[in-house]
Amino acid sequence: MKIITSSYLKENMAEIVRDMPDTLEPIGITHNGEVKLIVQNPYEYKAREDALTMMMILNFTEQQIKNGEYEDFETVFDELLNHED
């Protein structure tokens, strides 16, 4: 992660905003020597959010399997094919 100061951000905001869509790496913004803010392009943010969502779904699914809360393939398809409305 690239680290810049809040002063640098203020002085170079237009350039940073212009280049952000092409930047895959997030930028850490420091204030008084400590990172206080992380900036990232919207595409990478969305990809990270999607990955986290998928991980949550997989974790939930693993828990269901461990708890025996599932049906086998044949049972599900038999129910789907023989379902009467």
N, C-alpha and C positions, 0 to 999 in steps of 0.2 A: 504494500500500500504506500502510495506517495504521501508524504507529509508536507504541509505548507502552513505558514502562519496566517492568522486572521488578517494581519497587515498586508501580506502578499495577496491574499484573496481580494481585499478591498482595492488594491492597486491594479490587479489583473483580472477582475471579474469578467469583463467582456471576452477576453481570450479563453479563460477557463470554461465559460458557458459555451462558447463556440466549439471548443475542442471536446467537450464532455461526451457527446454522442459517439465519438470515435474511441473513447477511452474505456477499456475493459476493466481497468483497475480503479478501485475506489480511492478517493482522496481524503486524508485525515486533515482536519483543520485544527490548529492549536491555538489556545489562548492561555497566556501566561505559562507557556511551555508544556501544557497538557492538552492532549487531543480531546476536544469537546464536541466535535461534529464530524460525521462521515458523509461525504457526498459521492453519489454514484449515478451513472447514467440510467435512464428509466428502463432500458432493455435488459441490462444486467440485474437491476432490481427485480423486474418481473420474473426473470429466469430463476433468481434466488428464491423468490416467493413460491413459484411453481414447484421447485425442488423441495422446499420445506413442506409444502402441502402434500406432495407425493410421499415424502418420508412419514408424515403423520398418518396417511392412509395405510401405508405398509405396516406401520407399527400397530395400528388398530386391527388390521387383518391378522397379523401374527398373534395378537392377544385372543382374537376370536378362535383361531385354530387351536391355540394352547388350551382354551376353555371348552373345546369340542363344539363350538357354535358354528357349525357348517354342515352342508349336505354334499354328498358326492355328486360327481358330474352326471351320472346316469339318472339319479333321482330328480335333479333339477330339470334336465331335458325331458324326462318323462312327464313331469308336471306341466311344463310349458307346452308340450305337444298334445297332451290330453286335457288341457284346461277348457272347461265349458263356461262360456259367458252367461 
